[in-house]
Amino acid sequence: MADPSTYRPATGTIPESPGVYRFRDPGGRVIYVGKAKSLRQRLNSYFADLWSLHPRTQQMVTTASSVDWVTVGTEVEALQLEYAWIKEFDPRFNVRYRDDKSYPFLAVTLDEEYPRLQVMRGAKRKGVRYFGPYSHAWAIRETLDLLLRVFPARTCSAGVFKRAGQIGRPCLLGYIGKCSAPCVGRVSADEHRAIVEEFCDFMAGGTDRLLRRLEKEMYTASSEMDYERAARLRDDLSAARKALEKQAVVLGDGTDADVVAFAEDQLEAAVQVFHVRGGRVRGQRGWVVEKTESLTTGDLVHHFCSQIYGDTAESMDVPREVLVPELPADADALEAWLAERRGSRVSLRVPQRGDKKTLMETVARNAGQALAQHKLKRATDLTARSAALEEIEEALALSTAPLRIECYDISQIQGTDVVSSMVVFEDGLARKSEYRRFIIKGATDDVSAISEVIRRRFQNYLAERDSPEPRVNEEGRARKFAYPPQLVVVDGGQPQVNAASAVLAELGVVDVAVCGLAKRLEEVWLPNDEMPVILSRSSEGLYLLQRVRDEAHRFAITFHRQRRSQRMTASQLDEVPGLGEIRKKALLRHFGSVKKLGAASVGEIAEVPGIGPRTAEAVLAVLHGEPVGGSPATDGGPRGSDQPPGETPS
């Protein structure tokens, strides 16, 4: 691992002007490209304390051996150069918005004498009008199949078109009325171009005008008793409406916009973008990207816009509006750069209300589902789980793959309500029936709490191991702590790991490995090691350890909240004179919470069986912080009694 201080440039030599910088590895390859409003301020942040950096950034600066930069005049120029360098060098540490496929467009070749409607992928051609992108080519063909009844334009290739003209006979579409057959002269070039232009107008959002015209012509033909033409127009009208149903209006003002939303965690981010043209969703795209630094949502927006709209071939796809969840720090420069690529003004903004905000929420839900599906796919993939266990075995130098992993987490608030969770993963999957919860009474900090919970768990294991009774009870279930794990994971760094390891050594448990996963930097700590084990950010092993840790944290904090809620409830109602456990439970069961109980009236509280008006007044006085007068116990039973409501002691 290289030391970044060996190639750190002197602070005074770094300019404070805008610019673009490159980190290179020992072989001279560019591994990261970034831009900055102030090169000095940005580059100095990479050479701070190594362990304070984001793990991916930490990996990048220790892989690099040099850094250079180029100054520019404005942030817009910096954006242009950053994009050019990312495209040229393809740096391994930059965020990459990439698909395993290109997205199809519905293209109209207006540069030909007889324009053609077709599915087209790849770079844009001058003189061709594009609609989309669409998610699938079949979606375009389905739309075309419906609209060719109304707009019988050419869809055949140049070879088919030429051959039909030579033999004087159109193709099947010409016979069934889905092509006006310009190849055999049924319509002239001008007439065919008029059909195509009307199709483009329809796809661009001018739908109402066409529907009104078709409906008017249908009624006119019917009144003239031309029923065959009226029936044909009726079918055309139906086909057009059916095509519109597949592209529902989401923005009534005919907006051209891309709506972008993100769902993210510490490691990855899912992005979804809906392409809205003429107020209708024409297509949708999505990616899951690895976060290369500690990126904000605004940073993700910057990377998305600079990469997706950067290609000259794609510049026609820059819409008038880009709706995003958060503006990046360089929003003004980004707007200017996008406007330059579009050739007209581009607005980059966060929707605050109305249909655009509602659509943004829909796109955000799609992004959340995409991220969840991505994680679920990795979690349920047998190959990925096997690879994860093998990576953990190799990284931690274990004798065997850890088929059973137990993880422990502590939850507390300043030493109160200290609890611990134990979650179990077997073969890389959660085994929820084996989860356990512990109430910690003899500890106030995380280190002593970890010691106590590990001691209690493995003392129970040793007792059950040495017990003459079988490990499986009469119902065929394993006893609570009958089986040891191959690996114990604690949520924390070196102090917690050393504490857990010391307890296991004291108990004589030598066949269980221990490691810790620290949240901030996601490094793996081993007992008595001065330096942590750094797993690759794309490592399946790290992903599994993070899932185990996050599940332990969720289970612990849920138990802690339950304990804290019970304590707060008890501490308030315990102050009501003469109110015992049974009547407290009756009140909480009736109102559902202390908050709702405090908002009730004396009469509503007195309706609870066993609670009289004086007790109700005392309850409200305590909850509202008022002094309690007299003893209310006499209205619900003998003083100090705690019988069930409606009963009297025998």
Secondary structure, DSSP 8 states (H G I E B T S, - for coil): ---GGGT---GGGS-SS-EEEEEE-TTS-EEEEEEESSHHHHHHHHTS-GGGS-HHHHHHHHH--EEEEEE-SSHHHHHHHHHHHHHHH--TTS-----SS---EEEE-TTSSS-BEEEE-SS--TT-EEE---S-HHHHHHHHHHHTTTS--B-S-HHHHHHHHHHT---HHHHTTSS--GGGTSS-HHHHHHHHHHHHHHHTT-HHHHHHHHHHHHHHHHHTT-HHHHHHHHHHHHHHHHHHHTS-BS-TT---EEEEEEEE-SSEEEEEEEEEETTEEEEEEEEEEE--SS--HHHHHHHHHHHHTT-GGGGGG--SEEE-SS--TTHHHHHHHHHHHHTS--EEE---SHHHHHHHHHHHHHHHHHHHHHHHHHHH-HHHHHHHHHHHHHHTT-SS--SEEEEEEEEEETTEEEEEEEEEEETTEE-GGG-EEEE--S-SSHHHHHHHHHHHHHHHHHHHHH-SS-SB-TTS-B-TT-S--SEEEEESSHHHHHHHHHHHHHHT--S-EEEEE-TTT--EE-TT-SS-B---TT-HHHHHHHHHHHHHHHHHHHHHHHHHHHHHHHHHHTTSTT--HHHHHHHHHHHSSHHHHHHS-HHHHHTSTT--HHHHHHHHHHHTT----S-GGGGTSSTT----TT----
